[in-house]
Amino acid sequence: MNKKPIKYSEAMEELNSILRDLESERIDVDEVSLKVKRATELIKVCREKIEHTELEVRKIVKEFDKDTSKSEAKE
């Protein structure tokens, strides 16, 4: 079954919810490992999204710098 990719903001919201549950000690001990496992999955997703975004931004800036250099050389 293919899951819809989760947005960064949704992942962070779910992580915060898990953290609140763990801090409040409201969850059953049997759920703790499931919550921690889900949290690590969400952290991985967030890291991947941040890394991808960072690469995209660097690419955009590099292209911008290249275009700016060409414009300045023509002047």
C-alpha positions in Angstrom: 0.0 0.0 0.0 1.4 3.4 -1.0 1.2 6.1 1.6 0.8 9.7 0.6 4.1 11.5 1.4 3.8 13.4 4.7 4.5 17.2 4.7 7.3 18.5 7.0 4.8 20.5 9.0 2.6 17.4 9.5 5.6 15.4 10.6 6.6 18.0 13.1 3.1 18.3 14.4 2.9 14.5 14.9 6.4 14.5 16.6 5.2 17.2 19.0 2.1 15.2 19.8 4.2 12.1 20.5 6.6 14.1 22.7 3.6 15.5 24.7 2.3 12.0 25.1 5.6 10.7 26.3 6.2 13.6 28.7 2.7 13.4 30.2 3.1 9.7 30.9 -0.5 9.2 29.7 0.4 6.4 27.3 0.5 2.7 28.2 3.9 1.2 28.5 3.0 -1.1 25.6 2.6 1.9 23.3 6.0 3.5 24.2 8.1 1.5 21.8 5.5 2.1 19.0 5.6 5.8 19.6 9.4 5.9 19.7 9.6 3.9 16.5 7.1 6.3 14.8 9.1 9.3 16.1 12.3 8.0 14.6 10.5 7.5 11.2 9.2 11.0 11.3 12.6 12.4 12.3 14.2 10.6 9.3 11.5 12.1 7.0 12.2 15.6 8.4 16.0 15.2 8.0 15.5 14.1 4.4 13.2 17.0 3.6 15.7 19.5 5.2 18.6 18.0 3.3 16.7 18.0 0.0 15.6 21.6 0.5 19.1 22.7 1.4 20.4 21.2 -1.8 17.7 22.9 -3.8 18.4 26.2 -2.2 22.1 25.9 -2.9 21.4 25.0 -6.5 19.2 28.0 -6.9 21.7 30.4 -5.3 24.5 29.0 -7.4 22.4 29.5 -10.6 21.6 33.0 -9.4 25.2 33.8 -8.8 26.1 32.5 -12.2 23.4 34.7 -13.9 24.5 37.7 -11.9 28.1 37.2 -12.9 27.1 37.0 -16.6 25.1 40.2 -16.3 27.9 42.1 -14.6 30.4 40.9 -17.2 28.3 42.3 -20.0 28.2 45.8 -18.4 
